[in-house]
Amino acid sequence: MTPRVWAVVFGMFLLTGFLLFASAGTFYWVDGWWFLVLYIAAGLAVTLWLARNDPALLRSRMDIRKQEGQPAWDRLVVHAAQFIWWGWLIFMGLDGGRFGWSSLPNWLVWVGRAGMLVGIWGIYRTFRENSFGAPVVRIQTERGHTVISTGPYAIVRHPMYASAGIMLVAMALALNSGWGVLVALLIEYALTLRIKGEEQVLRDGLPGYVNYTRKVRYRLIPFIW
């Protein structure tokens, strides 16, 4: 990996830890440490896999700047998502680490820890299948963008979002924040709105995508939506 990629990755990990423990007001937060260790270990494993097997996708994932062909509405979504993510981490530090507004049973916290790994594995599996999984909505003509219909894409049309949905709820559970789960569900609802906009871009600009939607009917959850 390039020095810039290392800087971005470790900067993200450090910022995550800082926001959580600063808002918790203590380093003596077992749930916070469990979360951070799992988050960093799994995230680093996926990053190293990308660096070795798909460096172009890794570079794409590291770049959330305005890109040619990206709709204006998606630029707003990407930047808003950053602030929502930071605010959510601070909120869960306050809830799960400092005040205990919505303390959860220990077994549910462990479910969250396991769910984090499931969600991150799903994201890895999506990356493995789809080299065009950029963080912004656009047709990547310069990379020969094509429809991916194998692996998890044979089950739902947006396995990245499905895996992220599992991970978000699991993160809140792992941090012992019941209110954080509610916020995660609201974030996931917002993701469904982005999916609709993204699908319109793909229908209009990606050859074969309309036929793909006829074969794989469900966007996010099999037999539901």
SULHU-V943201 format. One line per field, one symbol per residue. phi: phi as a letter, one per 30 degrees, with the letter a starting at -180 (. if undefined). psi: psi as a letter, one per 40 degrees, with the letter a starting at -180 (. if undefined). burial: # if it has 24 or more other ideal C-beta (glycine too) atoms within 12 Angstrom, else .. Layout:
phi = ???
psi = ???
burial = ???
//
This chain:
phi = .deddedddddddddeddddddddiacdbddddeedddddddddddddddedcaddddddddccdebdidddddddddddddddddddddddddddcccidbecddddddeddddedddddddeddeddbdcdddcdadcddciebdcbcidddcbdbddddddddddddddddchbddddddeddddddddddedddddddddbcejdddddddcdcdbbeica
psi = iiddddddddddddddddddddddeieggddddddddddddddddddddddddgdddddddeheihihehidddddddddddddddddddddddcddddfdfhiiddddddddddddddddddddddddhefgieihihgdeefhihheibdeediegddddddddddddddddefgdddddddddddddddddddddddddddehhedddddddhdhddhhed.
burial = ....#...#..##..##.###.##....#.##.###.###.###.##..#...#..##.###.#.....##..#..##......#..###########...#.#...##..#############################....#.##...##.###########################.##..##.###.######.##...#..#..#...#..##.....
//
